[in-house]
Amino acid sequence: MADLAKKGLKDQNGQSLVVREFQLKDKPEVQRIFYEGLMEMVPDTAFRGLRHHPEILLLYTAITVVCFATTKCSWLIGLLPAIVVCLRYFYSRCVIHGYLRQAMSSDMGDIEGHYMKTPGSHIWVAELEGKVVGAVAAFYLSDKTVELRRMCVDRRYRRCGIGVMLGQKVLHFAASHSYSSVVLGTTSYTPATHKLYKRLGFHCIAVTNGYITPGSTQSFLEQIFYRVRHHYYICNLQHSKVNIDGQH
């Protein structure tokens, strides 16, 4: 396959996809796609993530048993699962909104300043027939490491190879600037997200259970009804020539 990060790619309708440098006029669309992508994390965390935390399921079971032993109300036991699901959704939404506020008050509020004017960092957008449909940033961590950040793709244009193009752009940038590794972190439970990172040559080297999401309040109820795993990935560029060159 030709180098996706340098050449255009055709989507299912034959339209051209290109990855180019971020321009100031792209800011509203990039912020919109970022916002919508993060809001998808609410049900992902509240519902899909539940089965990945047996300790939380055990806690909910214990609460149910205690409630039944205390009240002897069978109807309350039947109602508890619905209450738990609603509370998980509520607190997931609160935390994600807190994270959004923090992001918008920092790098996503001043995209050009954080990524285009900061040495060793950069940001790009994916464009489909003149429309911005995705974005990704590279953020300087050290002379040897850059972080892949803020990768987001408009949900209407997924499964077209856009995520691969964006990821490869960061790998090219890192290689051309003599970085030895690219890292990233994610709390997503969506299998497609992890498959994408592995396809690009990333390897998960650490998982933090009970990760404290930026923007969370860490209140007692929030800790009970919001819990995520953070996956830390790394791509050693010396061993990722196949992915960087775009050959499969």
Buried (B, 14 or more C-beta within 10 A) or exposed (E): EEEBBEBBBEBEEEBEBBBEEBEEEBBEBBBEBBBEBBBBBBBBBBBBBBEEBEEBEEBBEEBBEEBBEEEEEEEBBEEBEEEBBEBBBBBBBBBBBBBBEBBBEEBBBBBBEBBBEBEBBBBBBBBBEEEBBBBBBBBBBEEEBBBBBBBBBBEEBEEBBBBBBBBBBBBBBBBEBEBBBBBBBBBBBBEEBBEBBEEBBBEEEEEEEEBEBEBBEEEEEBBBBBBBBBBBBBBEBEEBEEBBBBEE
